[in-house]
Amino acid sequence: MRSQAICLCFFLSLSCCLAAQTTITGTIRSKNKMPLDGASISLEGTYYGSTSSKGGEYTFSSPDTGSFNLVVSLIGYKKMSQPVHLAGGQLTIHLILKEEVNEMQAVTVSAGSFEASDQRRNTVLKPLDIVTTAGQQADIVAVLKTLPGAQQVGESEGLFVRGGTGAETKVFIDGMMVSNPFYSSVPDIAQRGRFSPLLFKGTHFSSGGYSAQYGQAMSSALTLETHDLPTRTETNMIISSAQLTLTRQQLFKEQKASAGFSINYNNLEPYYALVPQKPYYTKAPEIINGELFGRWKTRKGIFKYYGYATTNTLSFHRPSLENEKAFDHFSLQGNNVFTILTYSGKLNDQWKLNTGVGFSYNKDRIDFLTASPADTISSFHPRLTNYSSQARAVITRLFGALSKWHTGVEFQRVMDKIEAKDSILPVSRPDNFISLFTEGDIYLTPWLLAKPGIRYEYSSLLSKGNFGPRLSFAWKLQKAGQISIAYGTFFQRPETVYLLRKPNLDYTRAIHYILNYERIANGRTIRAEFFYKKYEDLITYPSNKPSELGNNGSGYAKGFEIFWRDKKLFDGFDYWISYSFLDTKRKFQDYPIETIPTFAAKHTLNVVIKQFVTPIATNFSLTYTYASGRPYYNPNLPVSAFLSDRTIDYHNIGFQVNYLTKLGKANTVFIFNINNLIGNQQVYGYHFASNPDLQGIFKGEAITPMAKRSIFFGAYLTIGNDRRKEIIDN
């Protein structure tokens, strides 16, 4: 009888619990009524809850009674809490989540801007894309030439963007200007950049309309951001027939500081012995450089130090156009130092500080000599020296979750010197250059951004100042993509070669107008951009009178560009296509009329294809580049036909293979890269003799690459950090 009573009490209490059980059901959707799956729903303070399905539905039960908070969370959306009362039965609650807008999701200005970054979601390229693009041999600028806006110029270093010269693009590292970002100029041979792409976590290439925080670039700004603290201690090596590099990064035990160094030795003599070059090198290029790195993370920010020093030598000769029995001899010895110390961090919850100091030094000892076996016909021995010190500080005021306002000041002390034995007495051109700027990122809504700014610059050498306004807008469209517009006036000091001759020149100027559409989603990117640039006050001088300088030049550049990238077509397959149409003319230097400059091609097309084959851990890459013929000067034609001749169209195919393996404890990537795979004839322009021959004809010679093909084979080894996975993930 007692056991029956116990059983009766148990079933009565169970029926009471079941009677009090509450089943909660409903749907979770976004503001635009799209169902949200994967949202977490729970009763605060209990273990009862569920996760929404693909259709946004959810259901769960709870035996509790009384008042609770129903909490809903989903990455990318604001956490939601809603009071509910449980009293048994069924409760239906439909919920709408609002997006959590942050810097990863909000609209950003993309007009004239390409960003390669590991930190941001909406980027066109990753830093590793630069290393794995065929035919470019891990050169940042060479890879950027596969993007819209950049010209395929092979006879001179620099980024030639939208009708601008290479000197109209400036390079910045952690906000600090780099005075000499490329190895010293060599006649008719483009020099690569000094810095490895593996040094940077972010690369921002602006083909126009760039931020007021940067200046002294009429056409383009390339801003590079170095890595923060490494994730672990590691040692890297690069080994090839032409290069030996050792890099060591030490992360200290407390993981708040790191230090490192890199030593690099390049000697192209073994390679040139296997692949003959034009011209003939009496001293193949030899480069020795070293780097120092330092990182210190404080409670509110991070200090970064980077130091670089290099020395390089080369010499060659080639037949002279002036005398069939003579040769032109060229030799170069260059020394360069670049060092910066920067700090970035919070002052408090509303204020941030970015500041830095830097110093650079560059000296080139150059010798030109034209000589026959019996006599020296002409000689020139310039010595060019540049010193540059700089300081920069930017204060940022945060407003709400997204909006911010930047105000900053820059100072540069620049000293340029030239002297040439027996021809030029020592000339020095010191300049104190001051810049002030202010610029805002004002989110009128999370989907509408205004970016107004203005920059003031003053040069003591020119004894002139100027104001350059900047203004950009960006709208995120409801369905997909965004539209951006940008406007700006950009000033630039004349090039050093002109200031050494005449210091009291004026600034050159360009005005940019840009309209852009961009969509990045689901592994695919589409960009379309229209632009117009107006050039004013360009440097001019009469033909054969380079000392009679003035700011009497002008010009324009207009066109459109298209970029498409798809990483979702096949597993491990990635490709991008870029096309640029450029209509440009300018009157500058010794041009007698306004015409298409020698570095501008009307049509440029790039196709980059990459395939990673997982079973054999190998990445294959192919790059095809086309550019229509560029103008060149032919003195055998009348002045009325100035720059009317065109080079042949440019075609180039690059091929690269990266094989991932291990050598002992070293994670290794073997790299094979070949440029101009099928050996197309490539002509960048022509040189002509300064005097006609006996028949009255100016003898000419095509400017071509040093060899029909360039080949690289080497290995990249890492001990302590498996970078092979980066390639697989990329």
Secondary structure, DSSP 8 states (H G I E B T S, - for coil): -HHHHHHHHHHHHHHHHHHH-EEEEEEEEETTS-B--S-EEEETTSS-EEE--TTSEEEEEE---EEEEEEEE-TTB--EEEEEEE-SEEEE--EEE-B---TTTS----TTEEEEESS-SS-SB-HHHHHTSTTSTT-HHHHHTTSTTB----SS-S--BTT--GGGEEEEETTEEES--B---BTTB---BSS-GGGEEEEEEESSS--TT--S-SSEEEEEEE--S-SS-EEEEEEESSEEEEEEEEE-TTSSEEEEEEEEEEE-HHHHHHS--SSEEEEEEEEEEEEEEEEEE-SSEEEEEEEEEEEEEEEEEEE-SS-TT-EEEEEEEEEEEEEEEEEEEESSSSEEEEEEEEEEEEEEEEEEEEE-SS-EEEEE-EEEEEEEEEEEEEEEEEETTTEEEEEEEEEEEEEEEEEETTTEEEEEEEEEEEEEEEEEEEEEETTEEEEEEEEEEEETTTTEEEEEEEEEEEEE-SSS-EEEEEEEEEEE---HHHHTT-S----EEEEEEEEEEEEEETTEEEEEEEEEEEEEEEEE--TT-TTS-EEEEEEEEEEEEEEEEES-SSTTEEEEEEEEEEEEEEE-BT-SS-B--TT--SEEEEEEEEEEEGGGTEEEEEEEEEE---EE--TTS-GGGTT-EE---EEEEEEEEEEEEEETTEEEEEEEEEESTT------EEEE-SS--TTS---EEEE--SSS-EEEEEEEEEESS-THHHHHH-
